[in-house]
Amino acid sequence: MNEDRASVARMGSIIGVAGNALLAVIKVFTGFFTGSMAILADG
């Protein structure tokens, strides 16, 4: 039971980190192409 919970927690963490990394990359590209310093600073 504990191994199942640990596996689910690990998978959730990996998905969360990957999602945040993808969002940061999208923000950087958007900020670069639009010339927005605010979006670049946030990404």
Steps between C-alpha positions, in 0.01 A plus 500: 500500500774748589686419178186582299460834678867582449474412132195722454668785690815468292303502175302805614822682585653419162190620317496820707865580433463424128190719476670791673808468279283499187311806622826684568629422150175620344517823703859567397423448130185711525685778678784490250278513192265767638776708657330492839749540784231411755437159345874437466553587865218268605628208290 
